[in-house]
Amino acid sequence: MSASGERPSRAAIVATARESIARGSKSFAAASLLFDRKTRERAWLLYAWCRRCDDLADGQEFGHDLSVVPDPAARLAQIRAMTDAALAGEMVGDPAFDALRIVAAETRLPRRFAHDLIEGFRLDLEDWRPRSEDDLYRYCYHVAGAVGCMMAIAMGVSPDDEDTLDRACDLGMAFQLANIARDIEEDDRGGRCYLPQEWLAEMDIPPGQHMKPPFRPRLTVLARRLVDRAAAFEASARIGTRRLSLRSAWAVLAAAGIYGAIGREVAARGDHAWDHRAGTSAAAKLGWIARALGQAVQRNRLYPVAPRDADLWRRPRG
């Protein structure tokens, strides 16, 4: 509520959401400008809620400076209660959660996707670690694949179009796998590790020692494996852009190019991948945006209809 007791307008909440994405992710902010106005605003609103939940869970500010949360159970309860209120159409009083309220009211946003994302926050707050590759994918779904599904809904994809939602989930999976590869050192400083324990054992890396210099070449092998897995999900996601409007396909393909480049940079750096954080320059982003326009225009030729790869991990249904 404002000081006068009036509800903040949609325009005011959109403006706050735009500031959130500008501060939290330059890559997503750049790609979002390619959407039509309605879709762009909904993407900002949805991002603002995701960013706020993530910051509450990780003790961060706009995705930076991971820290230990003193009372994780209370944080999770707060996220759940405010999210459920927003999904029920209640005025929450927090701009990011009211952003979710707006998106849910304007679309047929299935509640299960919001709840699936919160499950990802629970895993982090409980210091969960993946044992197997399947565990890794399950985590990536909860923290990013579900977001891909929600973004697709914001773009106008029907909640009943499970195949297109699968492709949208694939893009979220690709983004998260690239993020994990890029952030191995940062996560280690925060006491987290998303490399499957089975992978570490395969490389004969003792628990908690993966960032130590003697193991750097073996860690590089695992980082490249993450990037390869991300590329497979990205390729699947690109086929799904056939079912989007031209501008939505342009935005999605630009984001795919930008994040794919981050993963490839990590792989190319080899043992020096974590000397400083991998990223893309403003000029590089513009290059990917330009390339993505051509890809969007020619997407029916570039990405022919094909069944989704049966070997790719599949998100839970219902």
N, C-alpha and C positions, 0 to 999 in steps of 0.2 A: 504494500500500500504506500501511496505517497503521503507526504506530511499533511495534506488536506483530507486524507482518508479515501481518495479516489484510486481506483485501480489503474495501474500503468497501462497505457494503450498498447496495442499490438505493435505499432511503429516503434515505440520506446523499447519494447522487449527485443524487437528485431535489431535495433541499433546496438543494444548491449550484446546481443549474440554475434553481431558482425565484429565487434571489438574483440570478443572472445576468440573467434577463429583467427583474426589477424595476429593476436598475441600468441596463440597456442600452436598454430601450424601454418607457416607461410606456404607450404606446398598445397594443402587443402584450400587455403584462402585463394590462392591463385587459380586453382582449377574451378572453384565454385563460381567465379565471375563469369564463366562460360555458360552457365545455366540461364534459362529464361527467368524473369524476375520472381515469379511465384515459386518455382523450384529452388532458386537460389536462396530465397528467404527461408524456406523450409529446411534446406540443408544447413544454413547457419543456425537456425533454432535447434535442430537436432544435435548439431555439433556442440552447441553451448551446454546442453544437458549432459551429453557424454563427457565433455571436458570437466564439468563441475563434479560429476560423480567420481571420475578418475582422480581428480585432485583431492577430493575428500578421502578417498580410499588410500591414496599414496602419500598424503601429507605434502602435496606439491602445490605450486602456483603456476597455472597454465602449462603443466606438463614438465616443469623443471624442478631440480633439486629434490629428488626422492628422499623421503625421511621416514623414520619409524613412527607409526601412529600409536599414541599412548593407550587408546581404548578402542581397539578394532571392532569389537562387538557393537559398541554404541554407534560407531560410524556407519556400520552396515545397517543397523536398525534405522538410523536417520535417513540413509539413502533409500531404503525400501519404503519407509513411511511417506516420504515426500514424493517419491515416484508414483506410488499407488494413489496418492491424493491428486497428483497431476493427471494421471490416466482416468481418474474418476471425474475429471472436469472441475476440480476444486481450485480456487485461487490459493496458491502456496505461499506467495510472498517472497520467494527467491526467484530472481529473473530467469535463471537457467531451468529450474523446474517448471516455471510458468511457460517457458519456451516449449517444453515437452507437452504441456497441456494444450497449447495452440496447435502443434503438429498433430496430436492425437485427435483433436476435435475436427481438424480439416481433412484428415485422411482416415482410411480404415486400418489404422496401425494396430496390428495384433499385439496384445499385451505380452504375449509369450516372448517376443523378441526383447522387450525391455527387461523382463525378468531374467532372460538368459544372459543379458549383459551384466546384470547385478550378480549373477552367479560367478561370473569372472572376477568381480571385485571381491567376492567372498573367498575365492581361491587365493588371491593375493594377500588378503588380510589374515588368512590362516597360514601364511608362509608355505603354501603348497608348492611341491616340486614335481615335474613330470618324470615318471619312471620310464615310459616307453614313447615311441614316436606317436602312437595313437593318443597318448595322454597329451602330448604337445599339441596335436591338432584339436583336441577337445578344448584345450585352453584357448587356442587361437580363435576358435569359433566363438567362445563366450565373450572374449574381449574385443573382437574385431569382425568376425563373420556375421554375428547378429547385427552389428552396426551396418554392415553392407546390406543386409536384408531391409533394415529400417530406412536406409537411404534410398533403396529402390522403391519402397512404398512412397517416400516423399517425391520421387520422380514420376509417380503415377502408375507404377507397376501394380497390378491387382494382387492382393494378399492371397488369392487362389492360384496364382501363376507360379507354381512351385518350381518349375524348371528355370524360369528367369531369376527367381529368388536364389536358386542354387548357384547360378552364375554370379550374382551379386555377392553372395557369401564367399565365393571363390576369390573375388577381388579383395575382400577384407582379410581373408586368410593370407593372400600374397603380401599385403601390406604388413601384417603382423609378423610374418616370418622374416621379412626384410628388416623390420624394426628390431627384432630379437638379435639378428646378426649384427646390426649396427651398434646396439646398446649393450653388448655383452659386458664390457668393462664398467659402464655406468651401473648396470644392474648388480654387478659383483660388489661395487662400492656400497650399494644399498642393501646388501645381504640377500640378493635374489639370484637365481640361476634358472633359466628356462631351457637349457640344454638337457635332453633326456638322460637320465642316469645310465641307461643302457648304452647310449652313444659314448658317454664319458668312460664307461668300463671297457667298451670296445677299443678305445684309444689309449687305454691304460693310464687314464688321468685320475689321480686320487680325488675324492670328494673335496670341494672347496679350493682346489689347487689349480684350476684351469687357467687363471690369469698369470700364474707364475712363469717367468721367462723360459724355463726348460721345456714347458709344454706348449709354447706358442705355435710351433709348426703343426702340432696335432690339433690345436684349437682352430687354426686356419682351415684345416680339412673340414671340420664340423661347420664352420661359418659358410664355407662354400656349399656344403650340403644344404644348409638352410636356404641359401640363395637359389640353388637349383630347384628346391621344392617350391619356393615362391614363384619361380618362373613357370612351373607347370600349372599352378593355380591361376596365375595371370593369363596364360594362354587360353585357359578355359573361360575365364571371365570375359575376355575380348569377344568371344562368340556371342555372348549375351547382349552386347551392345547393338546387335541387329534389331532388337526388340524395343529399343529406346528411341526417343525423338532425336533429331540431329544434334540439337544443342546439348541434350543430356549425354548422348554418346560422345560428343566432343569433350565434355568435362570429365567423363569417366576415363576416356582414353588418355587424356592429358595427365590425370592423376596416376594412371597405371604407368605411363612413361616416366614420370618424375620419380615415383617410388621404385620402379624397376631399376632406374639409374642409380639410386642410392644403394640398392643391393649389389649391383654390378661393381660399384666403386669399392664396396667392402671386399668383394671377392678379388678385385684387381690389386688391392693394396697388399694382399697376402698377410705376412706376419706384422705389418705395420698398420693394419686396419683400424686399430683402436688408439693410435698415437694422438689423433684428434678426431672429433666427431664427423662422420661422413655426411655429406649433404649436397645440395645442388645450388648453384649460384642463380641470381636473378636472370642473368642472360641465358643460362641453361634451361631454366623454367620456361622462358619465352620460346626457346627452340622446341621444347617438347610440346608446348601449346600449339605452335605452328604445325608441327608434324601431326599432332592429333587431329587437327582440322581435316587434313588430307585423308587420314585414316577413317574419320567419321563419315566423310563424303563417300568413300569407297568401301565402307565396312561390309557391305553385302558381298563384294568380290574378295576382299582380303580375308574375311572370316566366314568361310562357307559353313552352311548348316552341318553339324556333326553331333552325334550323341556325346553326352558328357563322358569323359574318360572314366571307365569303370574302376580303374585303379586309384583314382583320387578319393581321398577321404570325403565322406558325405555327412552333411549336417543332420542333426536329429530333426524329426518331423513331429508336428503337433505338440 
